Amino acid sequence: MVSNTTAATELVDDGEKRDARGRRLTPAARRAELVEAWRQSGLTRAAFARREGLKYPTFATWVQESRPGTRGRCAVRPNGRRREAPVRFAEVSLPLAAPTLPLAAIEVRLPDGTVVRGAQGCEVAAVVRALRG
C-alpha cells in the first residue's frame, strides 16, 4: 500500500550572508569584535570558538590575521579563498663603478622587515625604489 505523504519545507532567511557553498560570511568588523572579545575572555581559542559556535580553524585564522604586520599578506582569489600574495621582483640596472666604500657600508631596513645593503647610496636607493614599485 502506498501512502500519500507530503513534507512541508520552510525557507528561513536569518540575514546572514553565505558563499556559494553555503558557508557563513562574517564581516571584518564582526571578526575584529570576536577576536577582541576572545583576548579579554581569558579562554583558549578552542574554548572561545566552541562557546561562540565558530569553527576553530576559521577563528584561529582570524586571530592570526589580526596580529600586527600580517595584514595585506594574503590576496583573495575570485572564489573567495585566500592565498599568499606572489613575490614581485623588478630588474634594476646599476652603473658599473668601483666601490668606494667597504661592501655593505649602507643598510636600509624597510617597514616590512626587508634589509637592503649596499656599497653606494644610489644603488641602495635604486633597489628600495624598485621594491616599493
N, C-alpha and C positions, 0 to 999 in steps of 0.2 A: 504494500500500500504506500502510495506517495503522498506526502503531506505538503500542502501549500503553506510554506512558512516564509515570512518576509523579515528582513532585518532593517531597522532604521539606522541611518547614519547621519550624524550631525557634524558639520564643519564649524569649528570654533576658532575664531581669529583672536589670538592672545596678544596681538600687537607687536610681537617680536618679529624681527626680520630674519629670514633664513636664506641660506645659499641654495644652489640647485640640488644639493644632496640632502637638504632638509636640516642642516646644522644651524644652530642659533648663531646669529651675528651680534656681537656685543660691541657697542660704540666705544671709541677710545676713552672718552670721558668716564664711562662706567667702569672700564677696565682699570683706569687710574684710581677711581674710588675704591674698588675692591682691593687693589694692591695696598693702598694706604690703610684700609681697614685691617688687612692682614698684618701689616707691620705693627699696628697698635694693639692687636689682639693677643700677642704672645703665643699664638698657636703655631704648630708646624704648618708648612704649606699644604701637606696632605690633609691634615685635620680641618684646616680652613676651607679648602676646596670641597671636602665632603660636607661640611656644615652649610656651605652656600649652594650646593648642588652643581658644582663645576667639575669638569674632568681634570684630574691632576696635571696631566701633561700640558693641557691648554693653559691652566693657571700658572704653572711653572714657567712657561714661555712668556706670559705677561710680566711676571716678576723679573725675568732676565732682561726683557726689553725695556723695563722701567729704570734700569741702572744707568747712571751717567756714562756717557761715551758709547752707548750701544745703539742709540737712535740713528737712523739713516743707514745702518749697515745692511739691512735686508731690503730687497726690492720685492714688490708684489707683482706676480705674474697676472695675466688677464684672467686666469681661472681662480684667482684669489689665493693661491698658495705662495708661500714666501720662499725666497731663495737668496743666497748670498749674492751681493752685487759683484759683478765682474771687476777684476782689477784692470785699470786702464793704464796704458803706457803711452808715452809720447817720445818720438825721436827728437833728439836735441843735437844740433851741430855746434861744436865748440871750437874756437880758434886754437890752432896748434901753436903753443908758445911754451917756452921753457919755464917751468915753475920757479917762481922767485922765492917762495916760502916753503917750508917743510910740508910734506904731504899731510892733509887733514888739519891744516892750521885753522881753518874756519869750519865751524859746526853750527848748523841751524836745526833747532827742534821745532817741528810743526805741531799745531794743537792736537792732531790725531796720534801723536807719538812717533811719527816718522822722523828720522835723523838724517840730515844731508850733510856730508863732509866734503871739503874740497880744499885745494891749494889757493885758488883765486876767487875773489868775491864775485866776479862776473860769471864764473862757471856755476858757483853755488846758486846765485840769483837766477840763472837760466833754468837750472833744474827745479828750483822752487816754483818759478812761474809755470813750468811745464806740468808740475804736479797739481797745481791749483786749477789749470785749464781743464 
